[in-house]
Amino acid sequence: MTRREIHDNPDTPLTVILSPSSHTNHTTVMMGVSWQTPDQKVFIEEHLPAYFQHLPDGTVKSAFWPDFFNKWFKAWPLPEPSPTSSRRR
């Protein structure tokens, strides 16, 4: 799979994923607006080597994700729920 990014407008970067189809000679193009901010994208990319280090020994769930999310939510905390937000009862 090949990933290309288009930055015609820096406020709405698009990611294009080119995926060769297994049953045809055509390439499928999937485009969408990026969900993460530029800083979040850098954060994710900086943590990819650690993710891949944990894959062979199966410790992604127990060692990588807890550390990753701890750092993520320190950098980007969840907003406090508003009084009008729906609550589960």
Rosetta constraint file for C-alpha pairs under 8 A:
AtomPair CA 1 CA 17 HARMONIC 7.00 0.50
AtomPair CA 1 CA 18 HARMONIC 5.94 0.50
AtomPair CA 1 CA 19 HARMONIC 4.94 0.50
AtomPair CA 1 CA 20 HARMONIC 6.99 0.50
AtomPair CA 2 CA 17 HARMONIC 5.91 0.50
AtomPair CA 2 CA 18 HARMONIC 5.12 0.50
AtomPair CA 2 CA 19 HARMONIC 6.58 0.50
AtomPair CA 3 CA 15 HARMONIC 7.18 0.50
AtomPair CA 3 CA 16 HARMONIC 5.97 0.50
AtomPair CA 3 CA 17 HARMONIC 4.63 0.50
AtomPair CA 3 CA 18 HARMONIC 6.18 0.50
AtomPair CA 4 CA 15 HARMONIC 6.09 0.50
AtomPair CA 4 CA 16 HARMONIC 5.19 0.50
AtomPair CA 4 CA 17 HARMONIC 6.28 0.50
AtomPair CA 4 CA 18 HARMONIC 7.74 0.50
AtomPair CA 5 CA 13 HARMONIC 7.18 0.50
AtomPair CA 5 CA 14 HARMONIC 5.87 0.50
AtomPair CA 5 CA 15 HARMONIC 4.56 0.50
AtomPair CA 5 CA 16 HARMONIC 5.82 0.50
AtomPair CA 6 CA 13 HARMONIC 6.08 0.50
AtomPair CA 6 CA 14 HARMONIC 5.27 0.50
AtomPair CA 6 CA 15 HARMONIC 6.30 0.50
AtomPair CA 6 CA 16 HARMONIC 7.34 0.50
AtomPair CA 7 CA 12 HARMONIC 7.55 0.50
AtomPair CA 7 CA 13 HARMONIC 5.02 0.50
AtomPair CA 7 CA 14 HARMONIC 6.62 0.50
AtomPair CA 8 CA 13 HARMONIC 7.19 0.50
AtomPair CA 9 CA 13 HARMONIC 6.23 0.50
AtomPair CA 12 CA 33 HARMONIC 6.31 0.50
AtomPair CA 12 CA 34 HARMONIC 7.02 0.50
AtomPair CA 13 CA 33 HARMONIC 6.25 0.50
AtomPair CA 13 CA 34 HARMONIC 6.06 0.50
AtomPair CA 14 CA 31 HARMONIC 6.55 0.50
AtomPair CA 14 CA 32 HARMONIC 5.67 0.50
AtomPair CA 14 CA 33 HARMONIC 4.91 0.50
AtomPair CA 14 CA 34 HARMONIC 5.82 0.50
AtomPair CA 15 CA 31 HARMONIC 5.87 0.50
AtomPair CA 15 CA 32 HARMONIC 6.09 0.50
AtomPair CA 15 CA 33 HARMONIC 6.80 0.50
AtomPair CA 15 CA 34 HARMONIC 6.50 0.50
AtomPair CA 16 CA 29 HARMONIC 6.53 0.50
AtomPair CA 16 CA 30 HARMONIC 5.64 0.50
AtomPair CA 16 CA 31 HARMONIC 4.77 0.50
AtomPair CA 16 CA 32 HARMONIC 7.20 0.50
AtomPair CA 17 CA 28 HARMONIC 7.98 0.50
AtomPair CA 17 CA 29 HARMONIC 5.91 0.50
AtomPair CA 17 CA 30 HARMONIC 5.44 0.50
AtomPair CA 17 CA 31 HARMONIC 6.84 0.50
AtomPair CA 18 CA 27 HARMONIC 6.27 0.50
AtomPair CA 18 CA 28 HARMONIC 5.79 0.50
AtomPair CA 18 CA 29 HARMONIC 5.06 0.50
AtomPair CA 18 CA 30 HARMONIC 6.88 0.50
AtomPair CA 19 CA 27 HARMONIC 5.69 0.50
AtomPair CA 19 CA 28 HARMONIC 5.29 0.50
AtomPair CA 19 CA 29 HARMONIC 6.75 0.50
AtomPair CA 20 CA 25 HARMONIC 7.28 0.50
AtomPair CA 20 CA 26 HARMONIC 6.36 0.50
AtomPair CA 20 CA 27 HARMONIC 4.52 0.50
AtomPair CA 20 CA 28 HARMONIC 6.22 0.50
AtomPair CA 21 CA 25 HARMONIC 6.66 0.50
AtomPair CA 21 CA 26 HARMONIC 6.15 0.50
AtomPair CA 21 CA 27 HARMONIC 5.92 0.50
AtomPair CA 21 CA 28 HARMONIC 6.64 0.50
AtomPair CA 36 CA 40 HARMONIC 5.65 0.50
AtomPair CA 36 CA 41 HARMONIC 6.00 0.50
AtomPair CA 37 CA 41 HARMONIC 6.17 0.50
AtomPair CA 38 CA 42 HARMONIC 6.34 0.50
AtomPair CA 39 CA 43 HARMONIC 6.23 0.50
AtomPair CA 40 CA 44 HARMONIC 6.17 0.50
AtomPair CA 41 CA 45 HARMONIC 6.14 0.50
AtomPair CA 42 CA 46 HARMONIC 6.03 0.50
AtomPair CA 43 CA 47 HARMONIC 6.46 0.50
AtomPair CA 44 CA 48 HARMONIC 6.46 0.50
AtomPair CA 47 CA 51 HARMONIC 6.39 0.50
AtomPair CA 47 CA 68 HARMONIC 7.58 0.50
AtomPair CA 48 CA 52 HARMONIC 6.24 0.50
AtomPair CA 49 CA 53 HARMONIC 6.20 0.50
AtomPair CA 50 CA 54 HARMONIC 6.45 0.50
AtomPair CA 50 CA 64 HARMONIC 7.14 0.50
AtomPair CA 51 CA 55 HARMONIC 6.57 0.50
AtomPair CA 51 CA 60 HARMONIC 6.47 0.50
AtomPair CA 51 CA 64 HARMONIC 6.21 0.50
AtomPair CA 52 CA 56 HARMONIC 7.67 0.50
AtomPair CA 54 CA 58 HARMONIC 6.12 0.50
AtomPair CA 54 CA 59 HARMONIC 5.15 0.50
AtomPair CA 54 CA 60 HARMONIC 5.03 0.50
AtomPair CA 54 CA 63 HARMONIC 7.54 0.50
AtomPair CA 54 CA 64 HARMONIC 6.77 0.50
AtomPair CA 55 CA 59 HARMONIC 6.52 0.50
AtomPair CA 55 CA 60 HARMONIC 5.93 0.50
AtomPair CA 59 CA 63 HARMONIC 5.37 0.50
AtomPair CA 59 CA 64 HARMONIC 6.81 0.50
AtomPair CA 60 CA 64 HARMONIC 4.68 0.50
AtomPair CA 60 CA 65 HARMONIC 6.18 0.50
AtomPair CA 61 CA 65 HARMONIC 5.54 0.50
AtomPair CA 61 CA 66 HARMONIC 7.52 0.50
AtomPair CA 62 CA 66 HARMONIC 6.83 0.50
AtomPair CA 63 CA 67 HARMONIC 6.78 0.50
AtomPair CA 64 CA 68 HARMONIC 6.04 0.50
AtomPair CA 65 CA 69 HARMONIC 5.93 0.50
AtomPair CA 66 CA 70 HARMONIC 6.02 0.50
AtomPair CA 67 CA 71 HARMONIC 6.30 0.50
AtomPair CA 68 CA 72 HARMONIC 6.04 0.50
AtomPair CA 69 CA 73 HARMONIC 5.96 0.50
AtomPair CA 70 CA 74 HARMONIC 6.33 0.50
AtomPair CA 71 CA 75 HARMONIC 6.33 0.50
AtomPair CA 72 CA 76 HARMONIC 5.94 0.50
AtomPair CA 72 CA 77 HARMONIC 7.70 0.50
AtomPair CA 73 CA 77 HARMONIC 4.54 0.50
AtomPair CA 73 CA 78 HARMONIC 7.00 0.50
AtomPair CA 81 CA 85 HARMONIC 6.34 0.50
